[in-house]
Amino acid sequence: MYQKPSKQLKPLSGIRVIDLSRFYSGPHATLLLAGLGAEVIRVDDPASRMAQAKAPPYAGVKGVAMAEQTPDDLSIHYLKRNRGKKAITLNLKTPAGVALLKQLLAQADVLFENFTPGVAERLGIGYPQLAPAFPRLIYCALTGWGSAGPDAQEKAYDPVAQAASGLMSITGRAGDPPLKAGSPLSDGIAGVHAALGVTSALVQRGTTGGGQFVDISMVDCLLSLVMDEPLDHYVALGLPPQQGNRIARFCPFNTFAAADGWLVIGAATQGQWRALCGCIGAPELADDPEWGDVGWRIAHIDRVEARVSAWVSGIRVAEAVRMVRDAGGIAGPINGIEALKAWPHLAERAMLAPLQHPRAGTVPDTIAASFPLTFSEGTTGYAAPAPWPGQDNAAIYGDLLGLSQTDIAGLTEAGVI
């Protein structure tokens, strides 16, 4: 008889992930998997185990600073990206280290790495080398350019991927120099796609019984979003590639300065345009032969935005947002960090949480985003703060692999773990 699952069950409970990734894209993907309940075991090289954890700005018992204030201080980015994970050290440049990794993989479901293509193969842990021994393994490689193609061997950081994908060419106002997005979008978006790829491969394995290679490219993932716009027709349509805060298909749709700050107002439908016309005190424009036509408004966008700006500039952001929303239109404030922290909506959804440190506890005056997905019949979130690098060596090597304390001490002394 079917039994309804417990709300306490996490969607990926029972899945074990060996995480070899670094920086943002890979750790963000495995952060999502950890939030869904997977056991994520982060692997650092014992010779440089603090490399990812020691970078400014630092956080610890004395708060946040650009320089270490105590030996226990860790990078804020490390603390955010590795919540809910475990951490071990392992030297993959040694035969003994590779052998230990294979012992771990015998009890794991997923191997995740974001090395430059070819590095894993040189270490002896590429997918073609592992697949015969681990036919159920999901192997995810996240790289800048993908695992194949003329540029596959090149290295990439987020701004390079934003530039190559075309995002920089369309960001900013017309005529401005190329501009990146304010957050490292290609890293984050690739991480989300990678988590989707891994979970999809796990579902497929439930049908076929076999694992597979999941190839994730930062450029590919960002390109898939950029190309939602018909950029190849912009010139013929008389549209500049850089639209600033506008959306080329609608008018008005832009940011506007109110008396005490900025907000976004958008009219994507005729009903929303009608609502906005009432707010600006010009209801007759809703059905005007010219102003009532979205094509005309786009062609005369400066005139349209001037009418909206004249109205918005004389009132406060909150009043403008309320009026537009009450009329059935679309508007929202542009929130900075202090507004986000004070926003009751985020508080109600528990989307901001104090940042935790594995040794210092709660970091003063520092917040992190909570896990963003909720399930009606399952729980999500991070069960623990980011681990101190190598803190789980005894548990993983001893309890999981069954190594003795003498074995672990010997491997530690030899620089293998």
C-alpha positions as CSV (number, residue, x, y, z in Angstrom):
1,M,0.0,0.0,0.0
2,Y,1.3,3.4,-0.9
3,Q,2.4,5.5,2.0
4,K,2.6,9.3,1.7
5,P,6.3,10.4,2.2
6,S,7.3,12.2,5.3
7,K,7.7,15.9,5.2
8,Q,11.1,15.3,6.8
9,L,12.4,13.4,3.8
10,K,14.8,15.5,1.6
11,P,14.4,14.9,-2.1
12,L,18.0,13.7,-2.6
13,S,18.4,11.8,0.7
14,G,20.6,8.8,0.2
15,I,22.6,10.3,-2.7
16,R,26.3,10.8,-2.1
17,V,28.4,13.3,-4.1
18,I,32.2,13.5,-4.2
19,D,32.9,17.1,-4.9
20,L,36.3,18.1,-6.5
21,S,35.2,21.5,-7.6
22,R,36.5,24.9,-6.8
23,F,35.6,28.6,-7.0
24,Y,31.9,29.4,-7.5
25,S,30.3,27.5,-10.4
26,G,31.0,23.9,-9.1
27,P,30.5,24.7,-5.4
28,H,27.2,26.4,-6.2
29,A,26.0,23.3,-8.0
30,T,26.9,21.0,-5.1
31,L,25.5,23.6,-2.6
32,L,22.1,23.1,-4.3
33,L,22.5,19.3,-4.2
34,A,23.3,19.6,-0.5
35,G,20.3,21.7,0.1
36,L,18.2,19.0,-1.5
37,G,19.6,16.5,0.9
38,A,22.5,14.9,-0.9
39,E,25.6,14.0,1.2
40,V,28.2,16.2,-0.4
41,I,31.8,15.4,0.4
42,R,34.1,18.2,-0.5
43,V,37.7,17.2,-1.4
44,D,40.7,19.5,-0.9
45,D,44.4,18.9,-1.5
46,P,46.1,18.4,1.9
47,A,49.0,20.6,0.8
48,S,46.7,23.5,0.0
49,R,43.5,22.6,1.9
50,M,42.9,26.2,3.0
51,A,43.4,27.8,-0.4
52,Q,39.7,28.2,-1.1
53,A,38.8,29.0,2.5
54,K,41.3,31.8,3.1
55,A,40.5,34.7,0.8
56,P,39.1,38.2,1.7
57,P,36.7,39.3,2.9
58,Y,37.1,37.1,6.0
59,A,34.5,36.3,8.6
60,G,34.8,35.0,12.1
61,V,34.0,35.7,15.8
62,K,35.2,39.3,15.4
63,G,33.0,40.0,12.4
64,V,34.0,40.7,8.8
65,A,37.2,42.3,7.6
66,M,39.5,42.3,4.5
67,A,42.3,40.9,6.6
68,E,42.3,37.9,9.0
69,Q,41.6,39.0,12.6
70,T,41.9,35.5,14.1
71,P,43.4,32.2,12.9
72,D,39.9,30.8,12.6
73,D,38.7,33.4,10.1
74,L,37.4,31.9,6.9
75,S,36.3,33.5,3.6
76,I,32.7,34.6,3.5
77,H,32.4,33.1,0.0
78,Y,33.7,29.8,1.3
79,L,31.2,29.8,4.2
80,K,28.3,30.5,1.9
81,R,29.2,28.1,-0.9
82,N,29.9,25.1,1.3
83,R,27.0,25.0,3.8
84,G,25.7,21.5,4.5
85,K,28.7,19.8,3.1
86,K,31.4,17.5,4.6
87,A,35.1,18.0,3.9
88,I,38.1,15.7,3.5
89,T,41.6,16.2,2.2
90,L,43.0,13.9,-0.5
91,N,46.1,14.3,-2.8
92,L,44.9,13.2,-6.2
93,K,48.4,13.6,-7.6
94,T,49.5,10.4,-5.9
95,P,48.5,6.8,-6.8
96,A,47.4,6.2,-3.2
97,G,45.2,9.3,-3.4
98,V,43.6,8.1,-6.6
99,A,43.1,4.6,-5.1
100,L,41.3,6.2,-2.1
101,L,39.1,8.2,-4.4
102,K,38.1,5.0,-6.2
103,Q,37.2,3.5,-2.8
104,L,34.9,6.5,-2.2
105,L,33.4,6.2,-5.7
106,A,32.5,2.6,-5.0
107,Q,30.0,4.0,-2.4
108,A,29.0,7.2,-4.2
109,D,26.5,8.2,-6.8
110,V,28.0,11.4,-8.3
111,L,31.5,12.7,-9.0
112,F,31.6,16.5,-9.6
113,E,34.6,18.4,-11.0
114,N,35.4,21.7,-12.7
115,F,39.0,21.1,-13.8
116,T,40.2,22.4,-17.2
117,P,39.4,19.6,-19.7
118,G,42.2,17.1,-19.8
119,V,43.3,17.5,-16.1
120,A,41.1,14.8,-14.8
121,E,42.4,12.4,-17.5
122,R,46.0,13.2,-16.6
123,L,45.2,12.4,-13.0
124,G,43.7,9.1,-14.0
125,I,40.2,10.0,-12.9
126,G,38.5,11.1,-16.2
127,Y,35.1,9.7,-17.1
128,P,36.5,7.2,-19.7
129,Q,38.9,5.9,-17.1
130,L,36.3,5.5,-14.3
131,A,33.2,4.4,-16.2
132,P,34.2,0.8,-16.7
133,A,34.7,0.3,-13.0
134,F,31.8,2.4,-11.9
135,P,29.0,1.9,-14.5
136,R,26.4,3.6,-12.2
137,L,28.4,6.7,-11.6
138,I,27.1,10.1,-12.6
139,Y,30.2,12.1,-13.6
140,C,29.6,15.9,-14.0
141,A,32.3,18.1,-15.5
142,L,31.6,21.9,-15.4
143,T,34.0,24.0,-17.5
144,G,34.1,27.4,-19.1
145,W,33.8,26.2,-22.7
146,G,32.6,22.5,-22.4
147,S,34.5,19.3,-22.7
148,A,34.7,19.4,-26.5
149,G,35.2,22.0,-29.2
150,P,38.1,24.2,-30.4
151,D,38.2,26.3,-27.3
152,A,37.6,23.5,-24.8
153,Q,41.2,23.7,-23.4
154,E,41.0,27.4,-22.6
155,K,40.4,28.6,-19.1
156,A,37.6,31.0,-18.2
157,Y,36.3,33.1,-15.4
158,D,32.9,34.6,-15.1
159,P,33.6,37.9,-16.9
160,V,35.2,35.9,-19.8
161,A,32.1,33.7,-20.1
162,Q,29.8,36.7,-19.9
163,A,31.8,38.3,-22.7
164,A,31.9,35.3,-24.9
165,S,28.3,34.4,-24.5
166,G,27.2,37.8,-25.8
167,L,25.8,39.0,-22.5
168,M,28.3,41.9,-22.1
169,S,27.4,43.1,-25.6
170,I,23.7,43.6,-24.7
171,T,24.2,44.9,-21.1
172,G,24.1,48.6,-20.4
173,R,22.6,51.6,-22.2
174,A,23.0,52.0,-26.0
175,G,26.5,53.3,-26.8
176,D,28.0,52.4,-23.4
177,P,31.2,50.3,-23.2
178,P,30.6,46.5,-22.7
179,L,29.4,45.8,-19.2
180,K,29.1,42.7,-17.1
181,A,26.2,41.8,-14.8
182,G,26.5,42.9,-11.2
183,S,26.8,39.3,-10.0
184,P,28.8,36.4,-11.5
185,L,25.9,35.1,-13.5
186,S,27.7,32.6,-15.7
187,D,29.1,30.8,-12.6
188,G,25.7,30.8,-10.8
189,I,23.6,29.8,-13.9
190,A,26.1,27.1,-14.9
191,G,25.8,25.8,-11.3
192,V,22.0,25.6,-11.5
193,H,22.2,23.9,-14.9
194,A,24.7,21.4,-13.5
195,A,22.5,20.6,-10.5
196,L,19.6,20.0,-13.0
197,G,21.8,17.8,-15.1
198,V,22.9,15.7,-12.2
199,T,19.4,15.2,-10.8
200,S,18.1,14.4,-14.4
201,A,20.9,11.8,-14.8
202,L,20.0,10.3,-11.4
203,V,16.3,10.0,-12.5
204,Q,17.4,8.4,-15.8
205,R,19.7,6.0,-13.9
206,G,16.6,4.9,-12.0
207,T,15.2,3.7,-15.4
208,T,18.3,2.4,-17.2
209,G,20.5,1.4,-14.2
210,G,23.5,3.1,-15.8
211,G,25.4,6.3,-15.1
212,Q,26.7,8.8,-17.6
213,F,28.8,11.9,-18.3
214,V,27.2,15.3,-17.9
215,D,29.0,18.0,-19.8
216,I,28.3,21.6,-18.6
217,S,29.7,24.7,-20.2
218,M,29.4,28.1,-18.5
219,V,29.2,29.8,-22.0
220,D,26.6,27.3,-23.3
221,C,24.4,27.9,-20.2
222,L,24.5,31.6,-20.4
223,L,24.1,31.6,-24.2
224,S,20.9,29.6,-23.8
225,L,19.4,32.6,-21.8
226,V,20.9,35.4,-23.9
227,M,19.5,33.9,-27.1
228,D,15.9,34.0,-25.8
229,E,16.0,37.5,-27.4
230,P,15.9,37.7,-31.2
231,L,19.3,39.4,-31.2
232,D,20.0,38.3,-34.8
233,H,17.1,40.6,-35.9
234,Y,17.7,43.6,-33.7
235,V,19.5,45.6,-36.4
236,A,16.9,45.0,-39.1
237,L,14.2,45.9,-36.5
238,G,16.0,49.2,-35.7
239,L,16.7,48.1,-32.1
240,P,20.1,48.8,-30.4
241,P,21.5,45.6,-28.8
242,Q,22.0,47.4,-25.5
243,Q,18.5,48.2,-24.1
244,G,19.6,49.4,-20.7
245,N,16.8,48.7,-18.3
246,R,14.2,48.5,-21.1
247,I,12.7,45.4,-22.6
248,A,12.5,45.9,-26.4
249,R,9.1,44.2,-26.8
250,F,7.2,46.4,-24.3
251,C,6.7,50.1,-23.6
252,P,6.9,51.4,-21.0
253,F,9.2,49.0,-19.3
254,N,12.1,50.7,-17.5
255,T,13.4,52.1,-14.2
256,F,12.1,55.5,-13.1
257,A,13.3,57.9,-10.4
258,A,10.8,58.7,-7.7
259,A,11.1,61.4,-5.1
260,D,13.1,59.1,-2.7
261,G,14.5,56.4,-4.9
262,W,14.1,54.2,-7.9
263,L,11.5,51.7,-9.1
264,V,10.6,49.5,-12.1
265,I,7.4,50.0,-14.0
266,G,6.3,47.7,-16.8
267,A,3.4,47.4,-19.1
268,A,3.4,44.1,-21.1
269,T,-0.3,43.9,-21.8
270,Q,-3.0,46.4,-22.8
271,G,-4.6,46.0,-19.4
272,Q,-1.4,47.0,-17.6
273,W,-1.0,50.0,-20.0
274,R,-4.6,51.0,-19.1
275,A,-3.8,50.7,-15.4
276,L,-0.7,52.9,-15.8
277,C,-2.6,55.5,-17.8
278,G,-5.0,55.9,-14.9
279,C,-2.1,56.3,-12.4
280,I,-0.4,59.0,-14.4
281,G,-3.7,60.9,-14.7
282,A,-4.1,60.3,-18.4
283,P,-6.8,57.6,-18.8
284,E,-7.6,58.9,-22.3
285,L,-4.3,57.6,-23.6
286,A,-5.3,54.0,-23.0
287,D,-7.5,53.9,-26.1
288,D,-5.7,56.6,-28.1
289,P,-5.1,55.5,-31.7
290,E,-1.4,56.2,-31.2
291,W,-0.6,55.9,-27.5
292,G,-2.8,52.8,-27.2
293,D,-0.8,50.9,-29.7
294,V,2.3,49.2,-28.3
295,G,4.2,49.5,-31.6
296,W,3.7,53.2,-31.6
297,R,4.8,53.5,-28.0
298,I,8.0,51.5,-28.7
299,A,8.8,53.8,-31.7
300,H,8.2,56.9,-29.5
301,I,9.6,55.5,-26.3
302,D,11.2,58.7,-25.1
303,R,7.8,60.5,-25.2
304,V,6.1,57.7,-23.3
305,E,8.8,57.4,-20.6
306,A,8.8,61.2,-20.2
307,R,5.1,61.1,-19.2
308,V,5.7,58.3,-16.7
309,S,8.8,60.0,-15.3
310,A,6.9,63.3,-14.8
311,W,4.3,61.5,-12.6
312,V,6.8,59.3,-10.7
313,S,9.2,62.1,-9.9
314,G,6.7,63.8,-7.6
315,I,5.9,60.9,-5.3
316,R,7.7,58.4,-3.2
317,V,8.6,54.9,-4.4
318,A,6.2,53.1,-2.0
319,E,3.3,55.3,-3.1
320,A,4.1,54.8,-6.8
321,V,4.4,51.0,-6.4
322,R,1.1,50.8,-4.4
323,M,-0.8,52.9,-6.9
324,V,0.3,50.9,-9.9
325,R,-0.3,47.6,-8.2
326,D,-3.7,48.6,-6.9
327,A,-4.7,49.6,-10.4
328,G,-3.7,46.2,-11.8
329,G,-0.3,47.1,-13.2
330,I,3.2,45.9,-12.6
331,A,5.8,47.8,-10.5
332,G,8.4,47.1,-7.9
333,P,11.0,48.9,-5.8
334,I,14.8,48.6,-6.6
335,N,16.1,47.1,-3.4
336,G,19.6,47.5,-2.0
337,I,21.0,45.3,0.7
338,E,19.4,47.2,3.6
339,A,16.0,47.1,1.9
340,L,16.4,43.4,1.3
341,K,17.2,42.8,5.0
342,A,14.2,44.8,6.1
343,W,11.7,43.3,3.5
344,P,8.9,41.5,5.4
345,H,8.3,39.3,2.4
346,L,11.7,37.7,2.6
347,A,11.4,37.4,6.3
348,E,8.1,35.6,5.9
349,R,9.7,33.2,3.5
350,A,12.8,32.8,5.6
351,M,15.0,33.6,2.7
352,L,17.8,35.3,4.7
353,A,19.6,33.6,7.5
354,P,22.6,34.5,9.7
355,L,25.8,33.1,8.3
356,Q,27.3,30.4,10.4
357,H,31.0,29.6,10.9
358,P,32.1,26.0,11.8
359,R,34.1,27.2,14.8
360,A,33.0,30.7,15.6
361,G,29.2,30.1,15.4
362,T,27.1,33.0,14.1
363,V,29.1,35.6,12.2
364,P,28.0,39.0,13.5
365,D,25.9,41.1,11.2
366,T,26.3,38.8,8.2
367,I,23.6,37.1,6.3
368,A,23.3,34.4,3.5
369,A,20.5,33.4,1.2
370,S,18.6,30.3,2.4
371,F,17.9,27.4,0.1
372,P,15.5,28.8,-2.5
373,L,13.3,25.7,-3.3
374,T,10.4,24.4,-1.2
375,F,8.5,21.2,-1.5
376,S,5.1,20.4,-0.1
377,E,6.1,16.8,0.8
378,G,9.8,17.2,1.6
379,T,12.2,19.4,3.5
380,T,15.2,21.3,2.2
381,G,18.1,23.4,3.5
382,Y,21.6,23.2,4.9
383,A,22.0,21.0,8.0
384,A,25.3,22.4,9.0
385,P,27.6,25.4,8.4
386,A,30.4,25.1,5.9
387,P,33.0,22.5,7.1
388,W,36.5,23.3,8.3
389,P,38.7,21.9,5.5
390,G,39.5,18.3,6.3
391,Q,37.3,18.1,9.3
392,D,35.6,14.9,8.2
393,N,38.8,12.9,7.4
394,A,38.3,10.6,10.4
395,A,34.6,10.0,9.8
396,I,34.9,9.4,6.0
397,Y,38.1,7.4,5.9
398,G,37.5,5.6,9.2
399,D,33.8,5.0,9.4
400,L,32.9,4.9,5.7
401,L,36.0,3.2,4.2
402,G,37.0,1.3,7.3
403,L,40.5,2.5,7.6
404,S,42.2,2.2,11.0
405,Q,43.6,5.1,13.0
406,T,47.1,3.8,12.2
407,D,46.3,3.8,8.4
408,I,44.9,7.3,8.6
409,A,47.9,8.6,10.5
410,G,50.2,7.0,8.0
411,L,48.4,8.5,5.0
412,T,48.4,11.9,6.7
413,E,52.1,11.7,7.4
414,A,52.7,10.7,3.7
415,G,50.7,13.7,2.5
416,V,48.1,11.5,0.8
417,I,45.2,12.9,3.0
